[in-house]
Amino acid sequence: QVQLVESGGGSVQAGGSLRLSCAASGRAFSAYAMGWFRQAPGEEREFVAAINWSGGSTYYADSVKGRFTISRDNAKNTVYLQMNSLKPEDTAVYYCAPKIRGPWATIRVTDFGSGGQGTQVTVSS
């Protein structure tokens, strides 16, 4: 079982950048594709980005494509989310989760397990 701790959130002005980290415990980390999600107050969990087990393949939501970059370092059991050109609508709690079912070619929110406590990202205009 993988346990996850997200960090790196904060408050920034629109156009700014943040780099989120998700540290995982457990030797099974490198076996999982990983995803980043976000949830704003009153909203459902929203898929942001995903990366396969090796880091060689990535997938992004249209809303963040070209602005966010997901990466991973399996030696450090960590997955990252570099967020550039942030917008107020990016404001949410961000958390990572392992892809626990389904093939890599199919990305569905329900394919991912539970994340950690999350990290708050607030973007002001």
VENLIN-V807612 format. One record per backbone hydrogen bond with DSSP energy under -0.5 kcal/mol. CO is the residue of the C=O (numbers start at 0). NH is the residue of the N-H. E is the energy in kcal/mol with one decimal. If there is no record, write none. Layout:
co/nh/e
CO/NH/E
CO/NH/E
This chain:
co/nh/e
2/24/-2.4
4/22/-2.7
6/20/-2.7
9/121/-2.7
11/123/-2.6
12/15/-2.2
14/84/-0.6
15/85/-2.3
17/19/-0.5
17/82/-3.4
19/80/-2.1
20/6/-2.3
21/78/-2.0
22/4/-2.0
24/2/-1.0
25/28/-1.2
27/30/-1.9
28/31/-1.9
32/98/-3.1
33/50/-2.8
34/96/-2.2
35/47/-2.5
35/48/-1.5
36/94/-2.2
37/45/-2.9
38/92/-2.2
39/42/-2.4
45/37/-2.1
47/60/-2.6
48/35/-3.1
49/58/-2.2
50/33/-2.4
51/54/-0.7
56/51/-2.5
58/49/-2.5
60/63/-1.6
60/64/-1.2
63/66/-2.4
63/67/-2.2
66/83/-2.0
68/81/-3.0
70/79/-3.1
72/75/-1.0
72/77/-1.8
73/76/-0.5
76/23/-3.1
77/72/-3.0
78/21/-1.9
79/70/-1.6
80/19/-2.7
80/82/-0.6
81/68/-2.4
81/83/-0.6
82/17/-2.1
85/14/-3.1
86/89/-2.3
87/90/-1.8
91/93/-0.5
91/120/-2.7
92/38/-2.1
93/118/-2.5
94/36/-3.0
95/115/-0.5
96/34/-2.7
97/99/-0.9
97/112/-2.8
102/105/-1.5
104/106/-0.6
105/107/-0.7
107/110/-2.1
108/111/-1.5
110/99/-2.1
110/100/-1.2
118/93/-2.9
119/9/-0.8
120/91/-1.9
121/11/-2.6
121/123/-0.5
123/13/-2.4
